[in-house]
Amino acid sequence: MSTPLLQQFPSLSGYPTSFLKDLLSSPQLVEAYLFTLPQIQELAAEVERLSKENEDLASECEPIEDSRS
């Protein structure tokens, strides 16, 4: 079976048609599936790292702002 979806996402070709139909009808299942992908896991880890870095920078700026008051 070759559909536009499988042409764009060949990794889905190993799944049964019933799973793909369920995937199309359930946003929750799509989200759960996406978060199993290594690329998404890497992006989530990067977001977490950048968030932590941002929090660290903000906490370093707090004493500077307090001294200006």
C-alpha positions in Angstrom: 0.0 0.0 0.0 1.5 3.3 -1.1 -0.3 6.4 0.0 0.9 10.0 0.3 1.2 9.6 4.0 3.4 6.6 3.7 5.4 8.3 1.0 6.1 11.2 3.3 6.6 9.0 6.4 8.1 5.7 5.2 8.7 4.6 8.9 4.9 4.2 9.2 4.8 1.5 6.6 5.5 -1.2 9.2 2.3 -0.5 11.1 -1.0 -2.2 10.3 -3.7 -0.2 8.6 -5.9 -0.4 11.7 -3.2 1.4 13.7 -2.8 4.1 11.1 -6.6 4.6 11.0 -6.6 4.9 14.8 -3.7 7.3 14.6 -5.6 9.5 12.2 -8.7 9.6 14.4 -7.0 10.3 17.7 -4.9 13.4 18.6 -3.9 11.7 21.9 -2.6 8.7 20.0 -0.7 10.9 17.6 0.9 12.8 20.5 1.8 9.5 22.3 3.3 8.1 19.1 5.3 11.3 18.3 6.8 11.3 21.8 8.2 7.8 21.1 10.2 9.1 18.1 14.0 9.6 18.8 13.9 13.0 17.0 11.1 14.3 19.3 12.8 12.9 22.4 16.0 14.8 21.3 14.0 18.0 20.8 12.3 17.6 24.2 15.7 17.1 25.9 17.0 20.2 24.1 13.9 22.2 25.2 14.5 21.1 28.8 18.2 22.0 28.6 17.5 25.4 27.2 14.8 26.0 29.8 17.2 25.2 32.6 19.9 27.4 31.1 17.4 30.2 30.8 16.4 29.8 34.5 20.0 29.8 35.5 20.6 33.0 33.6 17.5 34.7 35.1 18.7 33.8 38.6 22.1 35.3 37.9 20.4 38.5 36.7 18.2 38.9 39.8 21.0 40.2 42.1 22.0 42.7 39.4 18.4 44.0 39.2 18.1 44.2 43.0 21.3 46.2 43.3 19.9 48.8 40.8 16.8 49.4 42.9 
